[in-house]
C-alpha cells in the first residue's frame, strides 16, 4: 500500500499538496476514480477516490476511514540536536518509524548546534510516517534552551525522566516507565548534560534513568528510549 499525507478540506474531501500530487499523478500514474490511501497525521487512515487533478493540488473524495489507530502511551523526547545534522535527521526518521508523539530540540550548555531547518525536518517526519505506513505525524517543536524547557513543562500527569551518564545507581527505563500516562524523556548532547542541568531537572520533578550499561551516542540513546517505550 502507498500512503499519502493529505489535509481534510471538509467532511467528504481531502487535498494533496503539490509535491504529493506530482508523485501521485506523474510517478504512480493515478487517474480519476482510482483508490488512494492517505492520512491526516492525526491517527486516521482514509480510503479515498481521486476526484479531481489540478495544476498544483489533487482533490480526493473520502469513501471510508479508520479512526484512532495506533493508540499508545504518548512519548515525548526532548533531545539535544547533534553537531552532525545527518545524525539528528536519522533520529527523527527512525523515531517516527518506531513510534513517537512529540520531539523537542533541546539546547543545552554543551550543545554544538542551535539552529535547525524545521521545514526540512518536518519533511523527513512526513516521509518517514508514510514509508512506515503510520498514521500519526510526530509534533516537532521549536528549539528551546534547557532552563526554559524545564520551566514550561510542569504538568503533573506526565512521567518525567532524564537519561544521563553517571556512576550513580539509576533504574532502567523499562522498569520505571509509565503505561498509564504520557512519558517525557530528556536526552543530552555529545558530552552529556552538565551536572547543574541534571540537578535542575531533579528540582523540577525529573528522575534519573538508565538506557543500558553502555555509553550511547545522542541519537542512539533517543532511538533506544523509543524502542523501550514501544516494547
VENLIN-V217906 format. One record per helix or strand of 3 or more residues. SS is the DSSP state (H for helix, E for strand). FROM is the first residue (numbers start at 0). LEN is the number of residues. If there is no record, write none. Layout:
ss->(SS/SS)
from->(FROM/FROM)
len->(LEN/LEN)
This chain:
ss->(E/E/H/E/E/E/E/H/E/H/E/H/E/H/E/H/E/H)
from->(2/12/17/34/44/57/74/84/101/117/138/145/157/172/181/194/206/217)
len->(3/4/10/5/9/9/5/14/6/14/7/7/6/4/6/9/4/13)
